[in-house]
Amino acid sequence: MTAGAPDVDAATAAAIAGEGERASKHALPLGAPCPNCAKPLQGPWCHACGQKGEDYHRSIWRLAAEALEGLTDFDGRFWNTVPRLIYRPGQLTRDYLAGHRAAQVPPFRMYLAAVIVLLFAWGVSQEATGKHYHLASGAQSAVTAARSKVEARRGHAAAVAHPNPVQAWLRGRGARIQANPEAFFGAMEHWAEASGVLMLPMAALLLAGLFAFRRGVYVFDHLIFAMHALAFLALLLSAVLLLGLVTGQAAWLLLAAPAHLFVHLRGAYRTGIFGTLLREGLLIVGLALSFVVVLAGLVLVALALTP
């Protein structure tokens, strides 16, 4: 038994107590049927099958509140993690990989919470500015004119030829978007969070390629780095959106993104200035291309779901 064992036991007990408290707070009423085995619940967990008796049908506002609650309900870990994520990101990542995790918010939970905060900030920004999704009349006229020219050139042959299935599908979906743009952009917002998670493995694979010849560094290490880096970026974008409601200078905060990434890369991987700058440039290009791919997939999903 090591000297630190009592501290570990205390931290474990506190974590179990906190989990039990959160489970009780969101549990189904006593006597309600277990969603898994239908046995009457006698507590937060089912005594028959062990599944948590919790109602998962919640609004986005309640999920956002619970995510923030999860960040702040770990014995002050929130106040220890976020300032270090901002000012000492490299050391934060290295400490987690070295096993010093009890004082940190789990990286994946922090990343998910940051994404939810970003979506919340986006929604508040849209509501506050009174913006609504629509297609400008000039754009609609241009699309209509272009379509008329194409159809005129095809002439009689276009009337008897079989249309390309992809083109026909895109034309049909384009007409639906023009008729109901709110539904299209609403579908994009709905799937944005799930699509954002795809950036994590993409960023980890890019880092694995950039550090392919670095010994003792694994894909898991890159994944933790990506969670920390993307969480900071999501929080930065949230701050820009919210501060943009009160000042027109908020966009200048975006300059902190490349500076923070440089400090994070150099601190986490212990690279030189030139090597860090080179990898940062390649990483930014790779992330931009990955974002385009994710965005294209998000658009296709939204197209398919637009009624």
C-alpha positions, 0 to 999 in steps of 0.5 A: 500500500503506497502512501498516496492510497488514502488520497486515491480511496478518498477521491474514488469515494467522492466520485462514487458519491457524486455519481450517486447524487447525480443519478438520484437527481435525474432518476425515474420515480420510485416504482416506475418500470425499469426501461430495460427489464420493466421491474419496479424501480427501488432506487436510482439503479434497477436492483434486477438488471443494474441499469440506471433508471434515468429518463433520457428524453430531455430538452437541449437546454436541460442537456446543456445545464447537465453538461455544465453541472458535470464540469463543475461538480468534480471537487473544483476540477472545472476551476483547475482545468479550464484556466490551465487549458487556456494558459498552460495547455501543453502541461495540461495534456502532458499531466493527463497522459502522465496519469495525473488525472484526478484533478482534471475534468475528463477530456472527452466530457470537457470537449462535449460540453464545449461543443454544447456551449458553442451550439448554445452560443450560436443559438443565442447569437442567432436569436439576439441578432434576429437572423433567419435563414432565407435565400435572397431573392437575387439568388433565387432569380439567378438560380431560376435563370440558370435553370431556364437556360440549361433547359432551353439548351437541352430542348427536345432532347432533354424532354425525352432523355432519362435524367441523371439520378443524382442531378434529379435528386439534387434538383428536387432537394434544391427546390425543397430548400428554396421552399423551406430553408428553415427546415434545412438549416435546422437539420444542419444544426441538429446534426452539427454536434454529432458531426463535430465528434468526427473531428476528433479521430480526424485530428488524431490521425493527422497528428499521428502522421505528423509525429509518425517518427516520434517514439513513445507517442501513440494515437491515444496521446494524439486523441487527448491532445485533439480533445483539449485543442478542439475544446479550447477552440469551441470555447473561443468561438463561443466567447466570440459569438457572445461578445460579438453581441456587445462589441464589434471587436470580438472577432480579434479574439480569433487571433488567439487560436493559432497562437494557442495551438503553437503553445499547445503543440510545443508544450505537449510534444516538446518540439522546437520552434521550427518543427512546431510551426511546420507541424502547425501549418500542416495541421491547420491545412489538414483540419481545414480539409477535414472540416470541409469533408465533415461539412459536406457530409452534414449538408448531404444529411440535411438535404436528405432530411429536409421535408 
